[in-house]
Amino acid sequence: MRTSVLKTSVLALLMSGGALIAQEDTSTSMRDYLAPEKAQRNVFEDPKGTSPAYDGVKVSVGGDFALQFQALDHSTNAPSLGNVGTTAVPNTLQVMGSDFNLPTANLDINAYLGKGIKMHLRTYLSARHHNEAWVKGGYIQVDDLDFISEGFAANIMKHARVKVGMDEINYGDYHFRRTDNAEAINNPFVGNFIMDNFSTEAFGEGYLLYNNFIGMLGVSNGKLNQTAVKGTNSNSPSVYAKIGWDKQVSTDLRVRLTGSFIQTNGLSTGGYLYSSDRAGSRYYYTLLTQNDLMGTNNYATGRFNPGFKKMKAVQINPFVKYQGLEFFGAFEHVTGNKASGMTMRPTDGDYTQLAAELLYRFGGKEQFYVGGRYNTISGKDDDVSDERKIDRFNIGGGYFMTKNILAKVEYVQQNYNDSAVWGATSALRGGEFKGLMVEATIGF
């Protein structure tokens, strides 16, 4: 209890300090593009512009807080777990009630270290998966090379950028809109995609940003947990790329279209694309049985990880905003192999994910919105005869009380196909959860 009180006090002090620091001139700080607030919605890659003059290190502190009220129910068609003597043991689900989830919090430290040189560091102060503070990751972004000599390669750096760090890699566009532990202000809904394409790895990325064109090439070591010890592991880097076009066509119309590709390699690396978010999912304890020994420690309920090691994935993301009407979509296809020990299985598998969000933002400052999202995955491993299929539907809305405070409410329903491919007695077999979620989030 004493530790919890201390953490809460420290967080309150940091947030108070961050609120004060965030009032500084944003033209020479990190707050212009990293502040998680209403003005930053629909910002994807950091816009390329003239770097502010440098007159000394500037540091800003920010944070996020999120809390949900969950009222979900769940059911399953899975058969009994077997018999004890002549008595069937039922596949009894965890009893779900209506109450608050564990609050989550982030701490952000951002610094301007030289002309065109920015640093970002995020720490999860509390998360569903970890109740202790731990570093999520960070990176350094270089938009000018004046630290070498003034004006060095200025014509190239006018359109180029380099990012290096241990943080989320830039595969796809959805990771800019998803909830990152407590940073939920850019997500119009409560949960993330079913196949949550998000990974934190050691990476280097090179960008070409010319007019409305976006090009990016990246390489990572494919590891979630970092170590130089190789042992018997098969370590290989991952390579990924993005190409796209983003234009404010008129005052009322913005159009963006990007395509991303990633290839992961190695048996001990590369398998984290759909399992790297250690913060945890939003739909707590859904479709867990009372006999599930993982119980409340299962932090990824409601998600699906195909479990591939070596894989190739492509994601296409259209985004269109016309006045208050907003559409964001995702088509994703992944193929890969699964490992058995330190050998690769000869069979492949493939899965397809589709998602579509349609919102209408209204009010004098578009402080209100209503909308829906449909998300589905389907596919199978080649050594099984049946496919897996999951469908999720969300409908809801939100209200920006201020640019830093968002309240949102949604109805969610998620269904799994009734097939033994999930496991003979798995609660996912014909499983369903549905109900109401309310979330309040603060970001500054």
C-alpha positions in Angstrom: 0.0 0.0 0.0 2.8 2.4 0.9 4.4 1.7 -2.5 1.2 2.4 -4.3 0.6 5.7 -2.4 4.2 6.7 -3.3 3.8 5.9 -7.0 0.5 7.9 -7.0 2.1 10.9 -5.4 5.1 10.8 -7.7 2.7 10.6 -10.7 0.6 13.5 -9.5 3.8 15.6 -9.1 5.1 14.7 -12.5 1.8 15.4 -14.2 1.6 18.8 -12.5 5.1 19.6 -13.6 4.4 18.4 -17.1 1.3 20.6 -17.3 3.4 23.6 -16.5 6.2 22.7 -18.8 3.8 22.0 -21.6 2.8 25.7 -21.6 6.1 26.7 -23.1 6.6 27.9 -26.6 5.9 24.8 -28.7 7.8 26.1 -31.7 11.0 25.0 -30.0 9.9 22.0 -28.0 8.7 18.4 -28.6 5.1 19.2 -27.7 4.2 20.3 -31.2 3.8 16.8 -32.5 4.1 14.4 -29.5 1.5 15.9 -27.2 -1.4 13.3 -27.0 -4.2 15.7 -27.3 -7.2 16.5 -29.6 -5.1 18.7 -31.9 -2.9 15.7 -32.7 -5.5 13.3 -33.9 -5.0 12.0 -37.5 -1.3 12.9 -37.3 0.7 10.0 -38.6 4.4 10.5 -39.3 5.8 13.7 -37.7 5.3 16.4 -40.4 8.5 17.5 -42.1 9.1 21.2 -41.7 11.8 23.8 -41.0 13.6 22.9 -37.7 13.4 25.5 -34.9 16.6 27.3 -34.1 18.6 25.7 -31.3 19.5 27.8 -28.3 20.0 25.1 -25.7 18.4 21.8 -24.5 14.7 22.0 -24.0 12.8 19.3 -22.1 9.1 18.8 -21.8 7.3 16.3 -19.6 3.9 14.9 -20.4 1.7 11.9 -19.5 -1.4 9.9 -20.0 -4.1 8.4 -17.8 -6.9 6.0 -18.8 -9.7 4.3 -16.8 -12.5 2.1 -18.1 -15.8 1.0 -16.7 -16.5 -2.5 -18.1 -19.9 -4.2 -18.3 -19.2 -7.2 -20.5 -20.8 -10.7 -20.6 -19.4 -13.8 -22.3 -20.5 -17.3 -23.4 -19.1 -20.3 -25.1 -20.2 -23.4 -27.0 -17.2 -25.4 -25.9 -18.0 -28.9 -24.6 -17.3 -30.0 -21.1 -13.7 -30.6 -19.9 -14.3 -34.3 -19.5 -15.6 -36.5 -16.7 -14.7 -37.1 -13.1 -16.1 -40.5 -12.6 -19.5 -40.3 -14.2 -19.9 -36.6 -13.6 -19.1 -34.1 -16.5 -16.9 -31.2 -15.6 -18.5 -28.1 -17.1 -16.4 -25.6 -19.1 -17.4 -22.8 -16.7 -16.3 -19.2 -17.6 -15.0 -16.7 -15.2 -18.0 -14.8 -13.7 -18.1 -11.3 -15.2 -19.5 -8.3 -13.4 -19.8 -4.5 -14.0 -17.0 -2.5 -12.5 -13.8 -0.4 -13.1 -10.7 -1.9 -14.6 -7.2 -1.2 -13.3 -6.2 2.4 -14.2 -3.2 2.8 -16.5 -0.7 5.7 -16.8 2.2 6.7 -19.0 5.1 9.2 -18.4 6.6 10.9 -21.5 9.9 12.8 -21.5 10.7 14.6 -24.7 13.8 16.7 -25.5 15.1 19.1 -28.2 18.9 18.3 -28.2 20.1 20.2 -31.3 18.7 21.8 -34.4 16.4 19.2 -35.9 17.3 16.6 -33.2 14.5 15.3 -31.0 14.4 12.6 -28.4 11.3 10.7 -27.0 11.1 8.3 -24.1 8.0 6.7 -22.8 7.6 4.8 -19.5 4.5 2.8 -18.5 3.8 3.7 -14.9 1.1 1.1 -14.6 -0.3 -1.4 -17.1 -2.6 -4.4 -17.1 0.3 -6.7 -17.5 2.8 -5.0 -15.2 1.8 -3.0 -12.1 5.4 -1.7 -11.7 6.9 1.1 -13.8 9.0 0.1 -16.7 10.3 1.7 -19.9 8.3 1.0 -23.0 11.0 2.5 -25.3 12.3 5.6 -27.0 14.1 7.0 -30.1 16.1 9.9 -31.5 14.9 11.6 -34.6 17.3 13.6 -36.9 15.9 16.1 -39.4 19.1 18.2 -39.8 22.8 17.5 -39.8 24.0 20.9 -38.5 25.7 19.1 -35.6 28.3 18.0 -38.2 28.6 21.5 -39.6 26.1 24.3 -40.3 24.1 23.6 -43.4 25.7 20.2 -43.9 23.7 18.2 -46.6 20.9 20.8 -46.2 19.4 20.1 -49.6 19.1 16.4 -48.8 17.9 16.8 -45.2 15.2 19.2 -46.5 13.3 16.0 -47.5 15.1 13.3 -45.5 14.9 12.0 -41.9 16.6 9.3 -39.8 15.1 7.6 -36.7 17.0 5.3 -34.5 15.8 3.7 -31.2 14.3 0.9 -29.3 10.6 1.6 -29.8 7.6 0.8 -31.9 8.5 0.2 -35.6 6.7 2.1 -38.3 4.8 -0.8 -39.9 1.3 0.2 -41.1 -0.7 3.2 -40.1 -2.8 1.8 -37.3 -0.1 2.0 -34.7 -0.6 5.8 -34.8 -4.3 5.5 -33.9 -4.2 2.6 -31.4 -4.2 2.8 -27.7 -0.7 2.6 -26.2 -1.3 1.6 -22.6 -2.7 4.9 -21.2 -2.4 6.9 -24.4 -6.0 6.4 -25.6 -6.8 9.8 -26.9 -6.0 9.1 -30.5 -8.2 5.9 -30.5 -11.9 6.7 -31.2 -12.8 3.3 -29.7 -11.7 1.5 -26.5 -9.9 -1.6 -27.9 -7.3 -2.1 -30.5 -7.4 -4.4 -33.6 -7.9 -8.2 -33.1 -4.5 -8.8 -34.7 -2.7 -5.9 -33.0 0.2 -5.1 -35.3 2.6 -3.4 -32.9 6.1 -4.3 -31.9 8.9 -2.6 -29.9 12.3 -3.5 -31.3 15.8 -2.0 -31.8 15.5 -0.3 -35.2 16.8 2.2 -37.7 14.6 4.0 -40.2 15.3 6.3 -43.2 12.6 8.5 -44.6 12.0 10.5 -47.8 9.3 13.1 -47.3 8.8 15.0 -50.5 5.7 17.2 -51.1 2.9 14.7 -50.4 5.0 11.5 -50.9 6.1 9.3 -48.0 8.8 6.7 -48.3 10.4 4.8 -45.5 12.9 1.9 -45.2 13.6 0.2 -41.9 15.5 -2.6 -40.3 15.2 -4.0 -36.8 16.9 -6.8 -34.9 13.5 -8.5 -34.5 13.8 -8.9 -30.7 11.4 -7.8 -28.0 13.8 -8.6 -25.2 17.4 -7.5 -25.9 20.5 -9.6 -25.3 23.8 -10.1 -27.0 23.9 -13.8 -25.9 23.3 -15.9 -29.0 23.5 -19.4 -27.6 21.6 -21.8 -29.8 19.2 -19.2 -31.0 18.7 -18.3 -34.6 18.9 -14.5 -34.8 18.1 -12.6 -38.0 17.1 -9.0 -38.6 13.7 -7.9 -39.9 13.3 -5.5 -42.8 10.2 -3.4 -43.5 9.1 -0.5 -45.7 6.3 2.0 -46.3 5.2 4.0 -49.2 2.3 6.4 -49.4 0.7 9.7 -50.4 -1.0 12.1 -48.0 -2.5 15.4 -49.2 -4.9 18.0 -48.0 -6.7 18.3 -51.3 -8.8 21.2 -50.2 -9.9 22.9 -47.1 -12.6 20.2 -46.6 -10.9 17.1 -48.0 -7.8 15.1 -46.9 -6.8 11.9 -48.6 -4.0 9.5 -47.5 -3.1 6.0 -48.8 -0.2 4.0 -47.6 1.2 0.5 -48.1 3.5 -1.3 -45.7 5.6 -4.5 -45.9 7.6 -6.4 -43.4 9.6 -9.6 -43.5 10.8 -11.2 -40.3 13.5 -13.9 -40.0 14.9 -16.3 -37.5 13.5 -18.7 -34.9 14.2 -16.7 -31.8 13.5 -13.3 -33.4 10.8 -11.9 -35.7 7.8 -13.5 -34.0 6.6 -10.4 -32.1 4.6 -8.5 -34.6 1.3 -9.5 -33.1 2.4 -10.2 -29.5 4.7 -7.4 -28.5 2.2 -5.2 -26.7 3.0 -6.1 -23.1 0.7 -3.4 -21.7 -2.4 -5.6 -22.2 -5.7 -5.5 -24.1 -8.7 -3.6 -23.0 -11.4 -6.3 -22.8 -10.4 -7.8 -19.5 -10.8 -11.5 -18.7 -13.1 -12.3 -21.6 -13.5 -16.0 -22.4 -11.3 -17.2 -19.6 -12.5 -20.3 -17.8 -12.5 -20.8 -14.0 -10.2 -23.8 -14.7 -7.8 -21.6 -16.7 -4.6 -21.5 -14.6 -3.5 -18.3 -16.3 -6.7 -16.6 -14.9 -6.2 -12.9 -14.3 -2.6 -13.1 -15.6 -3.8 -13.5 -19.2 -3.4 -10.0 -20.5 -4.2 -10.5 -24.2 -7.8 -11.5 -24.0 -9.8 -10.5 -27.1 -6.7 -10.6 -29.3 -5.4 -13.1 -31.8 -1.7 -13.9 -32.5 -1.1 -16.3 -35.4 2.1 -17.4 -33.7 4.4 -17.2 -36.8 8.2 -16.9 -36.5 9.4 -16.3 -40.0 6.6 -14.3 -41.7 5.8 -11.8 -44.5 3.0 -9.3 -43.9 1.5 -6.5 -46.0 -0.9 -3.8 -44.8 -2.8 -1.2 -46.8 -4.3 1.8 -45.1 -6.7 4.3 -46.7 -7.7 7.4 -44.8 -10.2 10.0 -46.0 -11.6 13.0 -44.1 -14.2 15.2 -45.7 -15.4 17.9 -43.4 -16.6 16.0 -40.3 -16.8 12.6 -42.0 -13.8 10.4 -41.5 -12.9 6.9 -42.8 -9.9 4.8 -41.8 -9.4 1.3 -43.2 -7.0 -1.6 -43.0 -6.3 -4.6 -45.2 -3.6 -6.9 -43.9 -2.4 -10.3 -45.0 0.3 -12.3 -43.3 1.9 -15.6 -44.2 4.5 -17.5 -42.2 5.9 -20.6 -40.4 5.7 -21.8 -36.9 8.6 -23.2 -35.0 8.8 -26.5 -33.3 11.7 -26.3 -30.8 14.6 -24.9 -32.9 13.3 -26.3 -36.2 10.9 -24.8 -38.6 7.7 -26.6 -39.5 7.4 -27.4 -43.2 3.9 -26.1 -43.3 2.8 -22.5 -43.8 -0.2 -20.6 -42.6 -1.9 -17.4 -43.6 -4.4 -15.0 -42.1 -6.2 -11.9 -43.4 -7.4 -9.0 -41.3 -9.9 -6.4 -42.4 -10.9 -3.3 -40.5 -13.0 -0.2 -41.3 -13.8 2.8 -39.1 -16.4 5.4 -40.0 -16.8 8.4 -37.8 -18.7 11.7 -37.9 -17.1 14.5 -35.9 -19.3 17.5 -35.1 -19.6 20.6 -32.9 -17.9 23.9 -33.2 -14.5 22.4 -32.7 -15.4 18.8 -33.7 -15.4 18.0 -30.0 -18.1 15.3 -30.5 -18.0 12.2 -32.6 -20.1 9.1 -33.3 -19.2 6.1 -35.4 -18.6 2.4 -35.8 -15.8 -0.1 -36.5 -15.9 -3.5 -38.0 -12.9 -5.8 -37.6 -12.4 -9.4 -38.7 -9.7 -12.0 -39.1 -9.8 -15.3 -40.9 -7.3 -17.9 -41.9 -5.7 -21.2 -40.9 -2.5 -23.1 -40.6 -1.9 -25.5 -43.4 -1.7 -28.6 -41.1 -5.4 -28.2 -40.0 -8.5 -28.7 -42.0 -10.6 -25.8 -40.7 -10.1 -22.1 -40.5 -10.3 -19.7 -37.6 -12.5 -16.7 -37.8 -13.2 -13.8 -35.4 -15.5 -10.9 -36.0 -15.8 -7.8 -33.8 -18.2 -4.9 -34.1 -18.0 -1.6 -32.2 -20.4 1.3 -32.2 -20.0 4.4 -30.0 -19.0 7.9 -29.6 -16.9 10.4 -27.7 -16.7 13.9 -26.2 -13.6 16.0 -25.9 -14.3 17.9 -22.7 -11.1 19.9 -23.4 -8.3 19.2 -25.9 -6.7 17.0 -23.3 -9.7 15.1 -21.8 -11.7 12.6 -23.8 -14.7 10.5 -22.6 -15.9 7.7 -24.9 -18.5 5.0 -24.7 -19.0 1.9 -27.0 -21.0 -1.2 -27.4 -18.7 -4.1 -28.5 -19.5 -7.6 -29.7 -16.9 -10.2 -30.6 -17.6 -13.7 -32.0 -15.4 -16.8 -32.6 -16.4 -19.5 -35.1 -17.6 -22.8 -33.6 -14.8 -25.1 -34.6 -12.6 -27.6 -32.9 -9.6 -25.8 -34.5 -9.5 -23.6 -31.4 -9.0 -26.6 -29.2 -11.3 -29.4 -28.2 -12.3 -27.8 -24.9 -11.2 -24.2 -25.6 -13.6 -21.5 -24.4 -12.9 -19.7 -27.7 -14.8 -22.4 -29.6 -18.1 -20.7 -30.4 -17.1 -18.0 -27.9 -18.7 -14.6 -27.7 -18.4 -11.5 -25.5 -20.5 -8.4 -25.7 -21.5 -5.4 -23.7 -20.7 -1.8 -22.8 -17.4 -0.1 -22.3 -16.9 3.4 -21.0 -13.4 5.0 -21.0 -12.0 8.3 -19.8 -8.6 9.4 -20.8 -6.3 12.4 -20.2 -3.3 13.2 -22.4 -0.9 16.1 -22.2 
